[in-house]
Amino acid sequence: MITASSPDAQVSDEALLVAFALGDGQAARDLSVRLLPRVLAQAYRMLGDQAAAQDVSQEAMMRLWKIAPDWRQGEAQVSTWLYRVVANLCTDHLRKRRPISALDDVAEPADPAPGAVAGLQHKARMQALADGLAALPPRQAQAVSLRHLEGLSNAEIAQIMQISLRSVESLTARGKRALAAAMANRKEELGYQDD
């Protein structure tokens, strides 16, 4: 049995998917624990609706399990394939529902560590970021999210979005500039000091 918590080394996503296809249920649980939080975060950032993000994430994971027996090793990374599926499902979802609901309806999870002021400031910053991303064109918002919030490389983003590396660089640069411009007049309100 292959597990992500094996003491030897970190087992690859692909190895876990192949193990699941061969009947290893623990491999599926380990892969879900590893990928689901990132998938859910990506879907939430794209949709701005927790319930819809959960539905999309569940559908994406179901598609992953369905293709597991036919997975062609070495063609793509499991996470890249999964991000692409999530992006497509979110795009389909957004096409079906217009206008996008306000993020004010979604409660932020409470962070027990910081004090009340820090917690409120963090919430305001996250809301400002969500508002800024929502104001961007969808492709820019997706590129900025994948690069700066998910930490993916430009090459991975290009593969997920099915665009050139140059297009990724352009989208992220324009998106960052637009976000900076939108937030420039809110620095003091959000607790940022000019250095």
C-alpha positions in Angstrom: 0.0 0.0 0.0 1.3 3.4 -1.0 0.6 6.3 1.4 1.5 10.0 1.3 2.6 9.7 4.9 5.2 7.0 4.2 8.4 7.7 6.1 10.6 7.1 3.0 9.7 10.1 0.9 6.8 12.1 -0.4 4.9 9.9 -2.8 4.0 11.7 -6.1 0.4 12.5 -7.0 0.8 10.3 -10.1 1.9 7.3 -8.0 -1.1 7.8 -5.7 -3.5 8.0 -8.6 -2.0 4.9 -10.2 -2.2 3.1 -6.8 -5.9 4.1 -6.5 -6.6 2.8 -10.0 -5.1 -0.5 -8.8 -7.5 -0.7 -5.9 -5.6 1.2 -3.1 -8.4 3.2 -1.3 -5.8 4.8 1.1 -4.0 6.3 -1.9 -7.3 8.0 -2.9 -7.7 9.4 0.6 -4.1 10.6 0.7 -4.4 12.2 -2.7 -7.7 13.9 -1.7 -6.1 15.3 1.5 -3.3 16.7 -0.5 -5.2 18.2 -3.5 -8.7 19.0 -2.3 -7.8 22.1 -0.3 -6.0 23.7 -3.2 -8.8 22.7 -5.6 -11.4 24.2 -3.3 -9.3 27.4 -2.9 -9.0 27.8 -6.7 -12.7 27.2 -7.2 -13.6 29.7 -4.5 -11.4 32.4 -5.9 -12.9 31.9 -9.3 -16.5 31.7 -8.2 -16.7 33.7 -5.0 -19.3 31.3 -3.6 -18.3 28.6 -1.1 -21.2 26.2 -1.9 -20.5 26.5 -5.7 -16.8 26.0 -5.1 -17.5 22.8 -3.1 -19.7 21.5 -5.9 -17.1 22.2 -8.5 -14.3 20.7 -6.4 -16.4 17.6 -5.8 -17.1 17.2 -9.5 -13.4 17.8 -10.4 -12.3 15.1 -7.9 -15.0 12.7 -9.3 -13.6 13.2 -12.8 -10.1 12.5 -11.5 -11.3 9.2 -10.0 -13.1 8.3 -13.2 -10.0 8.7 -15.4 -7.6 7.0 -12.9 -7.7 3.6 -14.7 -6.9 5.3 -18.0 -4.3 7.8 -16.7 -1.4 8.1 -19.1 1.7 8.4 -16.9 4.2 11.1 -17.8 1.8 13.1 -20.0 0.7 15.7 -17.4 1.0 16.3 -13.7 -2.1 15.2 -11.8 -2.4 18.7 -10.1 -2.0 20.5 -13.5 -4.7 18.3 -15.0 -7.0 18.9 -12.0 -6.5 22.7 -12.0 -7.5 22.7 -15.7 -10.6 20.7 -14.9 -11.5 23.1 -12.1 -10.9 26.1 -14.3 -13.2 24.7 -17.0 -15.9 23.7 -14.5 -15.8 27.2 -13.0 -15.9 28.8 -16.4 -19.0 26.7 -17.2 -20.6 27.6 -13.9 -20.0 31.3 -14.4 -21.5 31.2 -17.9 -24.6 29.7 -16.5 -25.0 32.2 -13.6 -24.8 35.9 -14.1 -24.4 38.2 -12.2 -21.8 36.9 -9.8 -23.1 37.1 -6.2 -21.4 39.5 -3.8 -18.6 38.1 -1.6 -20.3 39.9 1.4 -22.6 36.9 1.6 -19.7 34.5 2.3 -18.5 34.4 5.9 -14.7 34.4 6.4 -13.5 31.7 8.7 -12.3 33.1 12.0 -8.6 33.0 12.7 -8.1 32.3 16.4 -4.4 33.4 16.5 -4.5 37.2 15.9 -6.2 39.7 18.1 -9.5 41.4 17.2 -7.8 44.4 15.4 -5.4 42.2 13.4 -8.3 39.8 12.5 -10.5 42.7 11.3 -7.5 44.1 9.3 -6.8 40.7 7.8 -10.5 40.3 6.8 -10.5 43.7 5.2 -7.4 43.0 3.3 -8.7 39.6 2.1 -12.0 41.3 1.1 -10.1 44.0 -0.8 -8.1 41.3 -2.6 -11.3 39.4 -3.4 -13.0 42.6 -4.7 -9.9 43.5 -6.7 -9.7 40.0 -8.3 -13.4 40.1 -9.0 -13.0 43.4 -10.9 -10.3 42.0 -13.1 -11.2 40.3 -16.4 -11.6 36.5 -15.6 -8.5 35.4 -17.4 -6.3 38.0 -15.6 -7.9 37.0 -12.3 -7.3 33.3 -12.9 -3.6 33.9 -13.9 -2.9 36.2 -10.9 -4.6 33.7 -8.6 -2.8 30.7 -9.9 0.6 32.5 -9.8 0.5 34.5 -6.6 -2.0 32.7 -4.4 -1.5 29.1 -5.5 2.3 29.5 -6.2 2.3 27.8 -9.6 5.0 28.4 -12.1 4.2 30.3 -15.4 4.7 27.1 -17.3 2.1 25.3 -15.2 -0.3 28.2 -15.6 0.2 28.2 -19.4 -0.6 24.5 -19.4 -3.7 24.9 -17.2 -5.0 27.9 -19.1 -3.9 26.5 -22.5 -2.1 29.7 -23.5 1.5 30.6 -24.3 4.1 31.4 -21.6 4.2 35.0 -22.9 0.4 35.3 -22.5 0.7 34.2 -18.9 3.4 36.7 -18.2 1.3 39.5 -19.8 -1.9 38.5 -18.0 -0.2 38.3 -14.6 1.7 41.6 -15.1 -1.5 43.5 -16.2 -3.5 41.9 -13.4 -1.0 42.9 -10.8 -0.8 46.5 -12.1 -4.6 46.7 -12.1 -4.8 45.3 -8.6 -2.1 47.7 -7.4 -4.0 50.7 -8.9 -7.3 49.6 -7.5 -5.8 49.3 -4.0 -3.5 52.3 -4.1 -6.0 54.6 -2.5 -6.9 52.0 0.2 -3.4 51.6 1.7 -4.1 53.5 4.9 -7.6 52.0 5.3 -6.0 48.5 5.0 -3.2 49.3 7.4 -0.3 49.5 5.0 2.2 52.3 5.7 4.2 54.2 3.0 7.9 53.5 3.5 
